[in-house]
Amino acid sequence: MKIIIRTFFRTLRVVLGPVMLFKEKLSQPKGIVRAQAAQQSADLQCQSLALYQYKTCPFCMKVRQEINRLSLNIKRIDAQHPSTDREELTLKGGQAKVPCLKITDAAGNSQWLYDSEKIIAYLRSRFAAA
């Protein structure tokens, strides 16, 4: 029975995944426009951020939409399939849960922020135009 359920959801993901990605592309928000110096500053700050995600995860899509709206260049890491990135997320972040924003400070210490709402609130508080 477990195999049948897994097969059903994998098939559903294969069928709906491209539709969800197409919808995300069509509904992509227009990014905010900053002065060149402000955008360069934001890009510099984004170098310390990485978003662990699955391409077709609805919560990850929500975070990506906000990243686009805020015109941020945050590194996106696909953690869906077994890889060193997924291992890092599990071992250092504590969970294989996405979306997860890895925030690295100047000293090289990392903070792992889970939950799409918390990630969006963090990004808005740090990068939203006043």
C-alpha positions in Angstrom: 0.0 0.0 0.0 2.9 2.4 0.9 4.4 1.9 -2.6 1.0 2.7 -4.3 0.7 6.0 -2.3 4.3 7.0 -3.0 3.8 6.3 -6.7 0.6 8.3 -6.8 2.3 11.3 -5.2 5.4 11.1 -7.4 3.2 10.9 -10.5 1.2 13.9 -9.2 4.4 15.8 -8.6 5.6 15.0 -12.1 2.3 16.2 -13.7 1.7 19.3 -11.6 5.3 20.4 -11.2 5.7 22.0 -14.6 2.3 23.6 -14.3 3.2 25.1 -10.9 6.6 26.4 -12.3 4.8 27.9 -15.3 2.3 29.7 -13.1 5.2 31.0 -10.9 6.9 32.4 -14.0 3.7 34.1 -15.2 2.9 35.6 -11.8 6.4 36.8 -11.1 6.2 40.2 -9.4 8.0 43.3 -10.6 11.1 43.9 -8.5 11.6 47.1 -6.6 14.0 49.6 -8.3 16.9 50.9 -6.2 19.6 53.3 -6.9 22.7 51.6 -8.3 24.7 52.1 -5.1 21.8 50.7 -3.0 21.4 47.7 -5.3 25.1 47.0 -5.1 24.9 47.2 -1.3 22.0 44.7 -1.3 23.9 42.4 -3.6 26.9 42.5 -1.3 24.7 41.6 1.7 23.0 38.8 -0.3 26.3 37.0 -0.7 26.0 35.8 2.9 22.6 34.3 2.2 21.5 31.0 0.6 18.0 29.6 0.1 17.7 25.8 0.3 14.6 24.9 -1.7 12.7 22.4 -3.8 11.7 23.8 -7.2 8.0 22.8 -6.9 7.4 23.4 -3.2 4.6 26.0 -2.8 6.3 27.5 0.3 9.6 27.8 -1.6 7.7 29.5 -4.5 6.3 32.0 -2.0 9.8 32.9 -0.8 11.2 33.1 -4.3 8.3 35.5 -5.3 9.3 37.7 -2.3 13.0 37.5 -3.3 12.0 38.7 -6.8 9.8 41.4 -5.5 12.7 42.7 -3.3 15.1 42.4 -6.3 17.6 40.2 -4.3 20.3 38.0 -5.8 20.2 35.2 -3.2 21.9 31.9 -4.1 19.3 29.2 -4.5 20.3 25.6 -3.7 18.1 22.6 -4.7 18.0 20.3 -1.7 15.3 17.9 -3.1 17.6 15.1 -4.2 20.3 13.4 -2.1 23.5 15.5 -2.4 26.1 17.3 -0.3 23.8 20.3 -0.2 21.0 18.2 1.3 23.4 16.7 3.8 24.6 20.1 4.8 21.0 21.2 5.4 20.3 18.2 7.5 23.6 18.1 9.5 24.1 21.8 10.1 20.6 23.1 9.8 19.1 20.3 11.9 16.3 19.4 9.5 15.8 18.4 5.9 13.0 20.9 5.7 12.5 23.6 3.1 12.4 26.5 2.6 15.5 27.3 4.7 17.5 30.5 4.6 21.1 30.1 5.6 22.4 33.4 7.0 26.2 33.6 7.4 27.7 36.4 9.5 31.1 38.0 8.9 32.8 35.6 11.4 31.6 32.6 9.3 28.9 31.5 11.8 25.7 30.3 10.2 22.1 30.7 11.3 19.4 28.5 9.7 16.0 30.1 9.3 13.1 27.8 8.5 9.4 28.6 7.7 8.5 30.7 4.7 6.7 33.4 6.8 9.8 33.9 9.0 12.1 34.0 6.0 9.9 36.6 4.3 9.6 38.7 7.4 13.4 38.6 7.8 14.0 39.6 4.2 11.5 42.5 4.4 13.0 43.8 7.6 16.5 43.7 6.1 15.9 44.8 2.5 12.5 46.5 2.1 12.7 50.1 0.9 11.9 52.5 3.7 
